[in-house]
Amino acid sequence: MAVREWLETFRDDVVTIDAPVSRELEVTRHLLANPRAPVHFRDLDGYEGVGGLWASRARIARAMTIPEEGLLDAVGESQRHPEDVRLVDHADFSANESTDFDLRDSPVPKFYPKDAGRYITAGVWVAEWEGKRNLSFHRILLLDARRGVARIVPRHLRTMHGQAQAAGQELKVAVCIGLDPWLLIGGGTSVEYGVDESRIASSLKRRTLGQPVECVKLKNGLTVPADAEYVLEGRLTGETHDEGPFVDAVLTYDRVRQEPVVEFERVYHRQDPIFHMILGGSDEHFNFMGMPREPVIRDGVSKVVPRVAGVRLTEGGCAWLHAVVAIEKHTDGDGKNAIMAAFASHTSLKHVTVVDADVNVWDDREVEWAVATRFQADRGLVVLTGVRGSSIDPSAGETTAKMGIDATRPLTAKPEMFLKATL
């Protein structure tokens, strides 16, 4: 669906800003003032934009017509069982196509004062190389009329770019903005190299809405989602440029790095398009970082304990560094096994709390209650040192330390001592 249609669907939640808003910092004030609402900017320096559209898991679930508690299963099943997209002949963004454009004359905002400049943050990249296809998120700092520099983490797009460079070629790419939540979840999913994340998105849409993702072929040969608001068609060059500082998920300024330059050759957009932006460190950012990882953690922990009742990457941990996992255990060693399996499943994880299945992982008070009443540090604390961590953790160096808390009931103790009173 178009962003405009989603805004109509969620109209009771939408905060509409009719007054002119500057792309330079002012947009952030409105997003921070309405952290879980879709904020619709009708005059973003002459353009339309939206932030916070998917800041609520409830809205994501509603878009997929499933209960919120069904998201973990739906995303996990789609990751395990991808399905083909449907190729179509036409996309609404084809209505406006241009090779004569200036990216500086656009709704792309600058979010925070020390950011290096204006950033595209909700763009899902599409790339193909030697028969392999990749969807992924990478922020883009605008450099001039047609170029940007992208923070490309050392995963699949970086691998494709390196292989293209080794072959003496530039990698064709497309950046799609204004996508539906199943495609944003697909773009945030980390799977083994060669797995096409658009097929995960297609499986998720088919499982929840009964139809696959539709894609269309661009003039450069890439196949992209047909429902995008904007598509930027271009190539990753051999040039690099300073990228950063930029406020990332942990709400601190990420450091400056030398990153690849992307040069755009053609821009497509819908009639009266709405530009989607994701504010770094917002709940919307957390949803598309954390939600795709939660089924991966569940699958990993499920290999070592009888049942996993819930997984949550917490907002306080930036939906990346801290997790809560609820399990049913058969032996007192299961809690520690679950801790180690969670760390192995999500290598960026820094802190994990394991609780019993009677604890609601989505209720911070219940989780802390479990730590208060079921955890003893001399027997339930796991500390790892000198291990791989996350590049977004400003406290980490080359390696990091990790902590696990086993806040499950000891099976050898009297059960009645640990049961929560109910009426």
Protein Blocks (a to p, Z undefined) as FASTA:
>chain_A
ZZklmmmmmmmmpccdfbdcdfehjlmmmmmmmmmbccddfbgghiacdehklmpfklmm
mmnopafklmmmmmmmmmmmgcdddddfbdfklmpccfbdcfklccbdcfbfklgbdcdf
kbccdddeehiacddddddddfblmbccdddddbfklmmmmmmmmnopacdddddehiaf
klmmmmmpccdehiafklmmmmmmmmmnopacdddddfkopacdfkbmbdcdddddfbdc
dedjdddfkopacddddddddddfbdcddehiadddddehiaklmmmmmmmmmmmmmmmm
mmmcfbdfbdcddfkloommbccdddddfbfklmmmmmmmmmmmmmmbmbdcdddfkbcf
klmklmmmmmmmmccfklmcccdehiacdfklmkbcfbccdddddfbdcfkbcfklmccc
dZZ
